[in-house]
Amino acid sequence: MIDHENNNRGLIDTREALEIAENAGLDLVIVSESKDAPVAKILNYGKHQYQQKKRQRQSSQPTVKEVQLRPNVGESDYTLRIERATEWLSKGNSVKFQIRLRGRENQHRDRATELLDRVVADLAKVGKVMSFDKRSLIVQVIPA
């Protein structure tokens, strides 16, 4: 048994352990159940449940990976970015593609939207589009 101050008390009778927990105003919780002697710990059970749920929610949250492109991106760079995005999507992360325009590139926004359409078409097998903003040239793809 482990008490509320994380001191190992060794093997203790169940009634005695419950009495110690009751005197401390906490609960007696079995942490790991082994065949010979289960390990019990004195702690606040409500707080313990909350911590477990919090850890589970935190580990299950998908992360957003961001990829920035220019409208005149080279073919090898484009394929590399698509392959990385495919890996991320297969792992369960969402991917956000953003096209950055500078100077005169703003006059050719149609090339940038064509590039975003191409990205969506190439990732159609592994992901689906969550949001497509043509004004700010951003597309967010989530796992299918």
FIKOLZA-1660 file (N, C-alpha, C; in steps of 0.1 Angstrom, whole numbers, plus 5000, padded with zeros to 4 digits):
% residues 144
   i   px   py   pz ch aa at
   1 5008 4988 5000  A  M  N
   1 5000 5000 5000  A  M CA
   1 5009 5012 5000  A  M  C
   2 5004 5023 4993  A  I  N
   2 5011 5035 4992  A  I CA
   2 5002 5046 4998  A  I  C
   3 5007 5053 5008  A  D  N
   3 4998 5063 5015  A  D CA
   3 4998 5076 5007  A  D  C
   4 4990 5086 5012  A  H  N
   4 4988 5098 5005  A  H CA
   4 5000 5107 5004  A  H  C
   5 5011 5104 5011  A  E  N
   5 5023 5111 5010  A  E CA
   5 5033 5104 5002  A  E  C
   6 5029 5094 4994  A  N  N
   6 5037 5085 4985  A  N CA
   6 5047 5077 4992  A  N  C
   7 5045 5074 5005  A  N  N
   7 5054 5065 5012  A  N CA
   7 5049 5050 5011  A  N  C
   8 5058 5041 5008  A  N  N
   8 5054 5027 5007  A  N CA
   8 5053 5021 5021  A  N  C
   9 5041 5016 5024  A  R  N
   9 5038 5011 5037  A  R CA
   9 5039 4996 5037  A  R  C
  10 5041 4989 5026  A  G  N
  10 5042 4975 5025  A  G CA
  10 5029 4968 5026  A  G  C
  11 5029 4955 5030  A  L  N
  11 5016 4948 5031  A  L CA
  11 5008 4952 5043  A  L  C
  12 4996 4956 5041  A  I  N
  12 4987 4960 5052  A  I CA
  12 4974 4954 5050  A  I  C
  13 4967 4951 5061  A  D  N
  13 4954 4945 5061  A  D CA
  13 4944 4955 5054  A  D  C
  14 4934 4950 5047  A  T  N
  14 4925 4959 5040  A  T CA
  14 4917 4968 5049  A  T  C
  15 4913 4963 5061  A  R  N
  15 4905 4971 5070  A  R CA
  15 4914 4982 5076  A  R  C
  16 4926 4979 5079  A  E  N
  16 4936 4989 5084  A  E CA
  16 4938 5000 5073  A  E  C
  17 4940 4996 5061  A  A  N
  17 4942 5005 5050  A  A CA
  17 4930 5014 5048  A  A  C
  18 4918 5009 5049  A  L  N
  18 4906 5017 5048  A  L CA
  18 4905 5027 5059  A  L  C
  19 4909 5023 5071  A  E  N
  19 4909 5031 5083  A  E CA
  19 4918 5043 5081  A  E  C
  20 4930 5040 5076  A  I  N
  20 4940 5051 5073  A  I CA
  20 4935 5061 5063  A  I  C
  21 4929 5055 5052  A  A  N
  21 4923 5064 5042  A  A CA
  21 4912 5073 5047  A  A  C
  22 4903 5067 5056  A  E  N
  22 4892 5074 5061  A  E CA
  22 4897 5085 5071  A  E  C
  23 4908 5082 5078  A  N  N
  23 4913 5093 5087  A  N CA
  23 4919 5104 5080  A  N  C
  24 4925 5101 5068  A  A  N
  24 4931 5112 5059  A  A CA
  24 4920 5119 5051  A  A  C
  25 4908 5113 5051  A  G  N
  25 4897 5120 5043  A  G CA
  25 4898 5117 5028  A  G  C
  26 4905 5106 5025  A  L  N
  26 4907 5102 5011  A  L CA
  26 4902 5088 5008  A  L  C
  27 4904 5084 4996  A  D  N
  27 4899 5071 4992  A  D CA
  27 4910 5061 4990  A  D  C
  28 4907 5048 4991  A  L  N
  28 4916 5037 4989  A  L CA
  28 4913 5031 4975  A  L  C
  29 4923 5033 4966  A  V  N
  29 4921 5029 4952  A  V CA
  29 4932 5018 4949  A  V  C
  30 4927 5008 4942  A  I  N
  30 4936 4997 4937  A  I CA
  30 4942 5002 4924  A  I  C
  31 4956 5004 4924  A  V  N
  31 4963 5010 4913  A  V CA
  31 4966 4999 4903  A  V  C
  32 4972 4988 4908  A  S  N
  32 4975 4976 4899  A  S CA
  32 4971 4963 4906  A  S  C
  33 4964 4955 4899  A  E  N
  33 4959 4943 4906  A  E CA
  33 4968 4931 4901  A  E  C
  34 4976 4927 4910  A  S  N
  34 4985 4915 4907  A  S CA
  34 4979 4903 4914  A  S  C
  35 4984 4891 4911  A  K  N
  35 4979 4879 4916  A  K CA
  35 4982 4877 4931  A  K  C
  36 4994 4880 4936  A  D  N
  36 4997 4878 4950  A  D CA
  36 4993 4889 4959  A  D  C
  37 4996 4902 4956  A  A  N
  37 4992 4913 4964  A  A CA
  37 4989 4925 4956  A  A  C
  38 4976 4929 4955  A  P  N
  38 4973 4941 4947  A  P CA
  38 4979 4954 4954  A  P  C
  39 4983 4963 4945  A  V  N
  39 4989 4976 4950  A  V CA
  39 4978 4986 4951  A  V  C
  40 4976 4991 4963  A  A  N
  40 4965 5001 4966  A  A CA
  40 4972 5014 4970  A  A  C
  41 4965 5025 4967  A  K  N
  41 4970 5038 4970  A  K CA
  41 4959 5047 4976  A  K  C
  42 4963 5055 4986  A  I  N
  42 4954 5064 4992  A  I CA
  42 4954 5077 4985  A  I  C
  43 4943 5081 4978  A  L  N
  43 4943 5094 4971  A  L CA
  43 4928 5098 4969  A  L  C
  44 4927 5110 4964  A  N  N
  44 4914 5116 4961  A  N CA
  44 4909 5110 4948  A  N  C
  45 4899 5101 4948  A  Y  N
  45 4895 5094 4936  A  Y CA
  45 4889 5103 4925  A  Y  C
  46 4881 5113 4929  A  G  N
  46 4876 5123 4919  A  G CA
  46 4887 5130 4912  A  G  C
  47 4897 5134 4919  A  K  N
  47 4908 5141 4913  A  K CA
  47 4916 5131 4903  A  K  C
  48 4917 5119 4908  A  H  N
  48 4924 5109 4900  A  H CA
  48 4916 5106 4887  A  H  C
  49 4903 5105 4887  A  Q  N
  49 4895 5103 4875  A  Q CA
  49 4897 5115 4866  A  Q  C
  50 4896 5127 4871  A  Y  N
  50 4897 5139 4863  A  Y CA
  50 4911 5140 4856  A  Y  C
  51 4922 5136 4863  A  Q  N
  51 4935 5136 4857  A  Q CA
  51 4936 5126 4846  A  Q  C
  52 4930 5114 4847  A  Q  N
  52 4930 5104 4837  A  Q CA
  52 4922 5109 4825  A  Q  C
  53 4911 5115 4827  A  K  N
  53 4903 5120 4815  A  K CA
  53 4910 5131 4808  A  K  C
  54 4917 5139 4816  A  K  N
  54 4925 5150 4810  A  K CA
  54 4936 5145 4801  A  K  C
  55 4943 5135 4806  A  R  N
  55 4954 5129 4799  A  R CA
  55 4949 5122 4786  A  R  C
  56 4938 5116 4787  A  Q  N
  56 4932 5109 4775  A  Q CA
  56 4928 5119 4765  A  Q  C
  57 4922 5130 4769  A  R  N
  57 4918 5140 4759  A  R CA
  57 4930 5147 4753  A  R  C
  58 4940 5149 4761  A  Q  N
  58 4952 5156 4755  A  Q CA
  58 4959 5147 4745  A  Q  C
  59 4960 5134 4748  A  S  N
  59 4967 5125 4739  A  S CA
  59 4959 5123 4726  A  S  C
  60 4945 5124 4726  A  S  N
  60 4937 5122 4715  A  S CA
  60 4935 5134 4706  A  S  C
  61 4940 5145 4710  A  Q  N
  61 4938 5158 4702  A  Q CA
  61 4947 5157 4690  A  Q  C
  62 4941 5159 4678  A  P  N
  62 4950 5159 4666  A  P CA
  62 4957 5173 4665  A  P  C
  63 4969 5172 4659  A  T  N
  63 4976 5185 4658  A  T CA
  63 4975 5189 4643  A  T  C
  64 4977 5202 4641  A  V  N
  64 4976 5208 4628  A  V CA
  64 4990 5211 4623  A  V  C
  65 4994 5205 4612  A  K  N
  65 5007 5207 4606  A  K CA
  65 5004 5217 4595  A  K  C
  66 5014 5226 4593  A  E  N
  66 5012 5237 4583  A  E CA
  66 5023 5236 4573  A  E  C
  67 5018 5238 4560  A  V  N
  67 5027 5238 4549  A  V CA
  67 5025 5251 4541  A  V  C
  68 5036 5258 4539  A  Q  N
  68 5035 5270 4531  A  Q CA
  68 5042 5268 4517  A  Q  C
  69 5035 5273 4507  A  L  N
  69 5039 5272 4494  A  L CA
  69 5039 5285 4487  A  L  C
  70 5047 5286 4476  A  R  N
  70 5046 5298 4467  A  R CA
  70 5040 5293 4454  A  R  C
  71 5034 5302 4446  A  P  N
  71 5027 5298 4434  A  P CA
  71 5036 5292 4424  A  P  C
  72 5049 5296 4424  A  N  N
  72 5058 5290 4414  A  N CA
  72 5067 5280 4420  A  N  C
  73 5061 5271 4428  A  V  N
  73 5069 5260 4435  A  V CA
  73 5074 5250 4425  A  V  C
  74 5086 5245 4427  A  G  N
  74 5091 5235 4418  A  G CA
  74 5084 5222 4420  A  G  C
  75 5085 5213 4409  A  E  N
  75 5078 5200 4410  A  E CA
  75 5083 5191 4421  A  E  C
  76 5096 5190 4423  A  S  N
  76 5101 5182 4433  A  S CA
  76 5098 5186 4447  A  S  C
  77 5098 5199 4449  A  D  N
  77 5093 5205 4462  A  D CA
  77 5079 5202 4465  A  D  C
  78 5071 5203 4454  A  Y  N
  78 5056 5201 4455  A  Y CA
  78 5054 5186 4459  A  Y  C
  79 5060 5177 4452  A  T  N
  79 5058 5163 4455  A  T CA
  79 5063 5159 4469  A  T  C
  80 5074 5165 4474  A  L  N
  80 5079 5163 4487  A  L CA
  80 5069 5167 4497  A  L  C
  81 5063 5179 4496  A  R  N
  81 5053 5184 4505  A  R CA
  81 5040 5176 4505  A  R  C
  82 5036 5171 4493  A  I  N
  82 5025 5162 4493  A  I CA
  82 5027 5149 4500  A  I  C
  83 5039 5144 4498  A  E  N
  83 5043 5131 4505  A  E CA
  83 5043 5133 4520  A  E  C
  84 5048 5144 4525  A  R  N
  84 5048 5146 4539  A  R CA
  84 5034 5148 4544  A  R  C
  85 5026 5155 4537  A  A  N
  85 5012 5158 4541  A  A CA
  85 5005 5144 4542  A  A  C
  86 5008 5135 4532  A  T  N
  86 5001 5122 4532  A  T CA
  86 5005 5114 4545  A  T  C
  87 5018 5115 4548  A  E  N
  87 5022 5108 4561  A  E CA
  87 5015 5114 4573  A  E  C
  88 5014 5127 4574  A  W  N
  88 5008 5133 4585  A  W CA
  88 4993 5130 4586  A  W  C
  89 4986 5130 4574  A  L  N
  89 4972 5126 4574  A  L CA
  89 4970 5111 4578  A  L  C
  90 4979 5103 4574  A  S  N
  90 4978 5089 4578  A  S CA
  90 4980 5086 4593  A  S  C
  91 4988 5095 4599  A  K  N
  91 4990 5095 4614  A  K CA
  91 4978 5101 4621  A  K  C
  92 4969 5108 4614  A  G  N
  92 4957 5113 4621  A  G CA
  92 4958 5128 4624  A  G  C
  93 4969 5135 4619  A  N  N
  93 4970 5149 4620  A  N CA
  93 4963 5156 4609  A  N  C
  94 4959 5169 4611  A  S  N
  94 4953 5176 4600  A  S CA
  94 4964 5185 4594  A  S  C
  95 4963 5189 4581  A  V  N
  95 4973 5196 4574  A  V CA
  95 4967 5209 4568  A  V  C
  96 4974 5220 4570  A  K  N
  96 4969 5233 4565  A  K CA
  96 4979 5238 4555  A  K  C
  97 4974 5240 4543  A  F  N
  97 4982 5245 4532  A  F CA
  97 4979 5260 4530  A  F  C
  98 4990 5268 4529  A  Q  N
  98 4989 5282 4527  A  Q CA
  98 4998 5286 4516  A  Q  C
  99 4992 5294 4507  A  I  N
  99 5001 5299 4496  A  I CA
  99 5004 5314 4499  A  I  C
 100 5016 5317 4498  A  R  N
 100 5021 5331 4501  A  R CA
 100 5024 5338 4488  A  R  C
 101 5018 5350 4486  A  L  N
 101 5020 5358 4474  A  L CA
 101 5028 5370 4478  A  L  C
 102 5038 5373 4469  A  R  N
 102 5046 5385 4471  A  R CA
 102 5046 5394 4458  A  R  C
 103 5045 5407 4460  A  G  N
 103 5047 5416 4449  A  G CA
 103 5037 5413 4438  A  G  C
 104 5043 5411 4426  A  R  N
 104 5035 5409 4414  A  R CA
 104 5027 5396 4414  A  R  C
 105 5031 5387 4422  A  E  N
 105 5024 5374 4423  A  E CA
 105 5009 5377 4426  A  E  C
 106 5006 5388 4433  A  N  N
 106 4992 5391 4437  A  N CA
 106 4983 5393 4424  A  N  C
 107 4989 5397 4413  A  Q  N
 107 4982 5399 4401  A  Q CA
 107 4977 5385 4395  A  Q  C
 108 4984 5374 4399  A  H  N
 108 4981 5361 4393  A  H CA
 108 4976 5352 4404  A  H  C
 109 4965 5356 4411  A  R  N
 109 4959 5348 4422  A  R CA
 109 4953 5335 4416  A  R  C
 110 4949 5336 4403  A  D  N
 110 4943 5324 4397  A  D CA
 110 4953 5312 4397  A  D  C
 111 4966 5315 4396  A  R  N
 111 4976 5304 4396  A  R CA
 111 4977 5298 4410  A  R  C
 112 4975 5306 4420  A  A  N
 112 4975 5301 4434  A  A CA
 112 4963 5293 4437  A  A  C
 113 4951 5297 4432  A  T  N
 113 4939 5289 4435  A  T CA
 113 4940 5276 4427  A  T  C
 114 4946 5276 4415  A  E  N
 114 4948 5263 4408  A  E CA
 114 4957 5254 4415  A  E  C
 115 4968 5259 4422  A  L  N
 115 4977 5251 4429  A  L CA
 115 4970 5245 4441  A  L  C
 116 4961 5253 4448  A  L  N
 116 4953 5247 4459  A  L CA
 116 4944 5236 4454  A  L  C
 117 4938 5238 4443  A  D  N
 117 4929 5228 4437  A  D CA
 117 4937 5215 4434  A  D  C
 118 4949 5217 4430  A  R  N
 118 4958 5205 4427  A  R CA
 118 4961 5198 4440  A  R  C
 119 4964 5206 4450  A  V  N
 119 4967 5200 4463  A  V CA
 119 4955 5191 4468  A  V  C
 120 4943 5197 4467  A  V  N
 120 4931 5190 4472  A  V CA
 120 4929 5177 4463  A  V  C
 121 4932 5178 4450  A  A  N
 121 4930 5166 4442  A  A CA
 121 4940 5155 4445  A  A  C
 122 4953 5159 4448  A  D  N
 122 4963 5150 4451  A  D CA
 122 4961 5143 4465  A  D  C
 123 4955 5150 4474  A  L  N
 123 4953 5145 4488  A  L CA
 123 4939 5139 4490  A  L  C
 124 4931 5138 4479  A  A  N
 124 4917 5133 4480  A  A CA
 124 4916 5118 4485  A  A  C
 125 4927 5110 4483  A  K  N
 125 4927 5096 4487  A  K CA
 125 4928 5095 4502  A  K  C
 126 4936 5103 4508  A  V  N
 126 4939 5102 4522  A  V CA
 126 4932 5112 4531  A  V  C
 127 4927 5122 4526  A  G  N
 127 4920 5133 4534  A  G CA
 127 4909 5139 4527  A  G  C
 128 4901 5147 4535  A  K  N
 128 4890 5154 4529  A  K CA
 128 4891 5169 4534  A  K  C
 129 4886 5178 4526  A  V  N
 129 4888 5192 4528  A  V CA
 129 4878 5196 4540  A  V  C
 130 4884 5203 4550  A  M  N
 130 4877 5208 4561  A  M CA
 130 4873 5223 4557  A  M  C
 131 4882 5231 4552  A  S  N
 131 4879 5244 4549  A  S CA
 131 4888 5248 4537  A  S  C
 132 4882 5256 4528  A  F  N
 132 4889 5260 4516  A  F CA
 132 4886 5275 4514  A  F  C
 133 4895 5284 4517  A  D  N
 133 4894 5298 4517  A  D CA
 133 4902 5304 4505  A  D  C
 134 4895 5307 4494  A  K  N
 134 4901 5312 4482  A  K CA
 134 4906 5326 4484  A  K  C
 135 4900 5334 4493  A  R  N
 135 4904 5348 4495  A  R CA
 135 4918 5349 4502  A  R  C
 136 4920 5341 4512  A  S  N
 136 4933 5341 4519  A  S CA
 136 4942 5330 4515  A  S  C
 137 4938 5322 4505  A  L  N
 137 4946 5311 4499  A  L CA
 137 4950 5301 4509  A  L  C
 138 4940 5296 4517  A  I  N
 138 4943 5286 4527  A  I CA
 138 4933 5274 4525  A  I  C
 139 4939 5262 4526  A  V  N
 139 4930 5250 4526  A  V CA
 139 4935 5241 4537  A  V  C
 140 4925 5236 4545  A  Q  N
 140 4928 5227 4556  A  Q CA
 140 4922 5214 4553  A  Q  C
 141 4930 5203 4554  A  V  N
 141 4927 5190 4550  A  V CA
 141 4927 5181 4563  A  V  C
 142 4917 5173 4565  A  I  N
 142 4916 5164 4577  A  I CA
 142 4917 5150 4572  A  I  C
 143 4921 5141 4581  A  P  N
 143 4921 5127 4577  A  P CA
 143 4908 5121 4572  A  P  C
 144 4908 5113 4562  A  A  N
 144 4895 5107 4557  A  A CA
 144 4890 5096 4567  A  A  C
% end
